[in-house]
């Protein structure tokens, strides 16, 4: 079987009412945070930060934007919505981000999309159906108007999952017991950080083929996660 190199460019977050208790948010969930079944690059979505010892939600754009960029098109050109864990210490900007500006991206599940041929999609989520968080980093970008905007990137790792066209590039789901450590900026040594960047065993995940409509960023409703 021939595999296609893919990246994660879609995920879902719809259990908004459970965010506060699940992540012990000090200020609850801000107004305006709505359920989404098709979050795509450059979309603004909630991420979780450690702010002086308290966890808070802050909306950010998905995809790091290069300094000096005129717009967010560089997110697609350079595919900065994902960063490979295997390469994260190889570039100065990424290394600085993982040591100094880590965050959690809450989610209910993510999609695996094929990159060529007939469009197919798989929806992946924990078997227990609970909210989880991706390992991620964030940075800021000053747009041409002088406005500073925060952006994030989800960290991936090579790992086979049970989708016919995917054996690389799955997002790292931080183990619940590691979430506080991941957000602790006092932890910055390479060994500790890599110990948290592990693939989730496929046996702990539900993987179902769903509608290929999720290939487009426009649909955004519960039918996208219904198994075919």
C-alpha positions in Angstrom: 0.0 0.0 0.0 1.4 3.4 -0.9 1.0 6.2 1.6 0.7 9.9 1.0 2.5 12.4 3.2 -0.2 14.6 4.8 -0.6 17.4 7.3 -3.4 18.1 9.7 -5.4 21.0 8.3 -8.9 20.4 9.9 -10.1 19.7 13.5 -13.3 20.1 15.5 -14.2 21.7 18.8 -17.8 21.7 19.8 -18.1 20.8 23.5 -17.7 24.5 24.5 -19.7 24.2 27.7 -17.3 21.6 29.0 -14.1 23.6 28.4 -14.1 25.5 31.8 -14.3 22.4 34.0 -12.1 20.2 31.8 -9.2 22.6 31.8 -10.0 24.4 35.1 -10.1 27.8 33.4 -9.7 30.6 35.9 -12.0 33.1 34.0 -14.3 30.6 32.4 -15.0 30.6 28.7 -15.1 34.1 27.0 -18.2 35.1 25.2 -18.1 34.5 21.5 -16.5 31.1 21.6 -18.7 28.9 19.5 -18.8 25.3 18.5 -17.0 24.5 15.2 -16.8 21.2 13.3 -14.4 22.4 10.6 -11.6 24.6 12.0 -9.1 25.3 9.2 -5.8 27.2 8.8 -6.1 31.1 9.4 -9.3 30.5 11.3 -9.4 32.1 14.7 -9.9 29.5 17.4 -9.4 29.3 21.2 -6.1 28.2 22.7 -5.2 27.8 26.4 -2.3 29.6 28.1 -0.8 29.7 31.5 -1.1 33.3 32.7 0.7 33.8 35.9 -0.3 30.4 37.2 -3.9 30.5 36.0 -5.2 28.9 32.8 -7.1 31.2 30.4 -8.5 31.0 26.9 -7.3 33.3 24.2 -8.5 33.4 20.6 -5.7 33.1 18.0 -5.3 32.5 14.3 -4.2 29.0 13.2 -0.9 29.2 11.5 2.3 31.1 12.3 2.8 34.1 10.1 6.3 35.2 9.1 7.6 38.5 10.3 7.3 41.1 7.5 4.5 39.1 5.7 1.9 41.3 4.1 -1.0 38.9 4.9 -1.7 35.4 6.1 -1.1 33.8 2.7 2.3 32.6 4.0 0.4 30.2 6.3 -0.6 28.2 3.2 2.6 28.8 1.3 4.9 27.5 4.0 2.3 25.3 5.8 3.1 26.8 9.2 -0.1 25.5 10.7 1.9 22.3 11.6 5.4 21.9 13.0 7.1 18.5 12.9 8.3 17.5 16.4 11.3 15.8 14.7 12.4 19.2 13.4 11.2 21.6 16.0 14.7 22.2 17.4 16.3 22.7 14.0 15.1 26.3 13.4 15.8 29.1 15.8 12.2 30.6 15.7 10.7 27.2 16.4 13.1 26.3 19.1 12.5 29.6 20.9 8.7 29.0 20.6 8.8 25.5 22.1 11.0 26.7 25.0 9.2 30.0 25.8 5.7 30.1 24.3 3.8 26.8 24.5 0.1 26.4 24.5 -2.7 23.9 24.4 -5.3 23.7 21.6 -8.5 22.1 22.9 -10.3 19.8 20.5 -12.9 17.0 20.2 -11.3 15.4 17.2 -9.3 15.9 14.0 -9.6 15.0 10.4 -7.2 13.1 8.2 -7.6 14.1 4.5 -6.0 12.5 1.5 -4.0 14.7 -0.7 -4.7 13.3 -4.1 -7.2 11.3 -6.1 -10.8 10.8 -5.0 -11.4 12.9 -1.9 -11.7 11.0 1.3 -11.7 12.0 5.0 -11.5 10.3 8.4 -12.5 11.7 11.7 -10.3 10.8 14.6 -11.1 11.2 18.3 -10.4 9.5 21.6 -12.5 6.4 22.2 -13.8 7.8 25.5 -15.2 10.8 23.6 -13.7 13.4 26.0 -12.1 16.7 25.2 -8.4 16.7 24.8 -5.6 19.1 23.8 -3.0 19.3 21.1 0.6 20.3 21.9 1.1 23.7 20.2 3.3 26.8 20.2 2.3 30.4 19.5 3.9 33.7 18.4 2.9 37.2 17.3 2.7 38.9 14.0 2.3 42.6 13.3 0.1 43.2 10.2 0.6 46.0 7.8 -1.8 48.2 9.8 0.5 47.9 12.8 -1.9 45.6 14.7 -0.2 42.7 16.6 -1.9 39.4 16.1 -1.3 36.1 17.9 -1.0 32.9 16.0 -0.5 29.2 16.9 0.8 26.0 15.2 0.0 22.4 16.2 2.9 20.0 16.6 2.8 16.7 14.7 4.7 13.5 15.0 5.2 10.5 12.6 2.9 7.8 13.6 0.8 5.2 11.7 -3.0 5.4 12.3 -5.6 3.2 10.7 -6.5 5.3 7.7 -5.6 3.9 4.3 -3.6 6.9 3.2 -2.0 8.1 6.4 1.1 7.0 8.2 2.8 10.3 9.0 2.0 13.7 10.4 -0.6 13.1 13.1 -1.1 15.9 15.7 0.3 15.3 19.2 -2.4 14.9 21.8 -0.8 15.9 25.1 -1.5 13.3 27.8 -3.7 14.8 30.5 -1.1 14.4 33.2 1.4 16.4 31.1 -0.8 19.4 30.3 0.3 21.4 33.3 4.0 20.7 32.6 3.6 21.6 28.9 2.3 25.0 29.9 5.0 25.5 32.6 7.6 27.8 31.0 10.1 26.9 33.8 10.5 23.7 31.9 12.6 24.3 28.9 15.2 21.5 28.6 15.1 19.4 25.4 14.8 16.1 27.3 11.7 17.1 29.3 10.0 18.7 26.3 10.6 15.6 24.0 9.3 13.3 26.8 5.9 15.0 26.4 5.9 14.8 22.6 4.5 11.3 22.0 2.1 9.8 19.6 -1.2 8.5 20.9 -1.5 4.7 20.4 -4.1 4.1 17.7 -5.8 1.6 20.0 -7.0 4.5 22.1 -8.6 6.3 19.1 -11.8 5.9 17.2 -11.2 6.4 13.4 -14.2 6.6 11.1 -14.5 7.6 7.5 -16.8 10.7 7.2 -18.0 13.0 4.5 -15.3 14.4 2.1 -17.2 17.7 2.4 -14.7 18.7 5.2 -12.0 19.1 2.5 -13.7 22.5 2.0 -13.4 25.1 4.8 -16.9 26.3 4.3 -19.1 23.5 5.7 -19.3 23.6 9.5 -22.0 21.4 11.1 -22.4 18.2 13.0 -23.0 16.1 9.8 -19.2 16.3 9.1 -18.4 13.9 12.0 -21.1 11.3 11.2 -19.5 8.1 10.1 -20.3 7.0 6.5 
